[in-house]
Amino acid sequence: MSKIYTPLGATNHCKGEREKDDFYATDPVAIDKLFEKEEFHYRIWEPACGMGHLSKRMTELGHDVLSTELVDRGYGITGIDFFDCKECFDGDIITNPPYSKGLDFVKKALDCVHPGRKVAMFLKLLFLEGKSRREFYEDNPPARIYVFSSRIACAKNGDFEAIKENGGSAVCYAWFVWEKGFKGRPVIDWI
């Protein structure tokens, strides 16, 4: 079984180290799939933009995208710590957060947007489980969860060629979409 997960570098099954800053770039097709299901504000903040894979695609689709990143990866405004945000952003937030900080990113994003605005996070489907996340979901349920029925690639250090060479991804991802103030039951759909 570990032979399946080893090339991904994204699980405890891997022989190698995880990327130092938990940087796993997302295939831009993930944005296309999300936008087929969900409408977003014209202004979008991508607070973990990495090398710009998602930001560039959202810009191509006509959005005004604020792209920030803590680590300089050659794209966006670098040296910006998302957790230092003190003001509300007038728009929606869409990102693939470092998985190790996923819940913290969701909480901070919801703090940074106005009521009714959306927060969309590209996360492993496993993000549904966990005691601390369940407690969070009780008061802050996602409005919608879009599960990828086909696997989508996240590339360690943005190296999509390595993913192709190793046969793709063994990890299931989903878009988790919150609307600030939503208190209903999440709708689950597939892409």
N, C-alpha and C positions, 0 to 999 in steps of 0.2 A: 504494500500500500504506500509506503514512503516514497517509492519510485515515482508515483504520480505527483506527489506534493513537492518533492525536493527541488525541481527546476523552478518552481514558483517563487521561492524565497519568501513566502508570505504566510507560512504556518510553522507550528512547532515541529513539523515533520522534516523541515529542511536542514541540510547539513551546514549550510552557510549561515552567516549572520544576516539579520534583517538589515535593511538599509538604515544608516545611522539616524536620519531624521524621519524615518517612516515614510519616505517618499516613493509612492507607487502611482505613476501617471495613469490617467484613465483614457481609454480609447474615446475620441470625440464622438463616435457614433452613439455613445451613451446620452449625449445631449439631444441628438436627433430623436432618439426614442422617447426621451422625457418630454420634449416639446410637442411630439405627436399626441401626447395624452393630457398635457397641462399647459395652461396659459400663464405667463409671467409678466410682471411689470416691465416697462421699457428699461428701467435702470436695474442692473444686477451687480451685486458685489460677489466676487470670487476671492475669498480670503486665504485660500491655500492654493494659489494658481500654479505653482510648480513651474513647468516650462511653457505653460499657456495652452495646453491641449484643449481644455474645456472653454477657456476664455476666448480663444481665437474663434472657435466654432460658434459661440453665442454672438460674438461680434459679427461674424459672417451672416448670421440669421437676423441681424438688424438691431441688436440690443446695445445699449450704452453700458459697457462692462468696466467696473472698477476692479482691477486685478492687483492683488497684494500678496506678498509672500514674506515669511520671516527669513528664509534662506535665499541667497541670490542664486537663481537657476537660469538667469539670462532673460527673464520675462517679468513684466509688471513692476510695481513699486516694491522694492525689497527692503528688508529690515523692519517691516511692519508686523508687530505682534498683535494678532487678532484679539487676544485677551486684554489688550490695553484700550480697546474701543470704549469710549465714554459717551458717545452721542448716538442717537437713533439714525439709521441709514434710511433714506427715503427711496425704498425699492425693495427688492427681494434678494435673498442670499442663496447662492447655489455653489456647492463645492463637494469635492471628495476629500474629507478631512483625514489627517493621520489617524489610522484606526485606533491607535493606543489612546487618542484624545477625542474619540468620536462623541461620546456623551457630553464632554466639556464643550466641544464645538457646537453641538445642538443647543445646549443651554445658553451659551453666549450669543449665538445667532438669534435665538428667540428674544433675548434681552436687547439686541441691537436693531430690531425692526419694529415698526408701528403695528398696532392691532389690525388684523386682517391681511397683513403682508405674509408672504410665503418664505419658508426655509426648506430647501431641498438638499438632502445629503445622500451621496452615493456611498452605500455601506454594504458590508457583508450581510447576508440574510440572517446570520447568527446574531446580528444586533438586536433581534427580537427577544433574545433570551438574556437572562441575568437578573439577579435580585434588585440591584440598584437601578437598572434600566426599567424594570417593571414598576418600581415605585415612582420613577419619573413619568412613565407613561400614564399612570393613574391620573395625574394632574395635567399632563401635557401630551395627549395622544396625537400621533400623526393623523392627519386627515385622510391621507391615501398612501398606500405602499404599492409600488410597481415592481414586480418581481421579473427579472430577466429569465425567460424560458430557455434561451440559448446563452451559453456562457460568454462573458465579455471580458476582454483583457485589461488587466492593470499591470503595468510594466515597472519593475524595480528600476529605479533611477531613470525612468523614461525610455528604457531600452526595449522597444516593441519588437525588434528583430529577434531578441533572445526568446521572447514568448512564441513567436512563429516557429523558431527552430525546435522548441520543446513541445510543440503540438497544442498550444492554447492554454486555457485556464481550467483549473479544477475547482474554482471557488465560485459560489453562487452569490450574485450581487442583486441589490434592489435600490430603487430610488425611494427614499422616505421623505414625504412632503408634509410639513406642518403648516398650518395657517394660525398665526398668533391669535389666541383666544378661542380656538376650536375646542369643544368639549364633547363631541360625539364619539361614535365608534368608528375606527378606521375602516376604510374600504380597501380591499386587496384586489389588485388587478394584475394582469400579466402583459409583458412586452416581449 
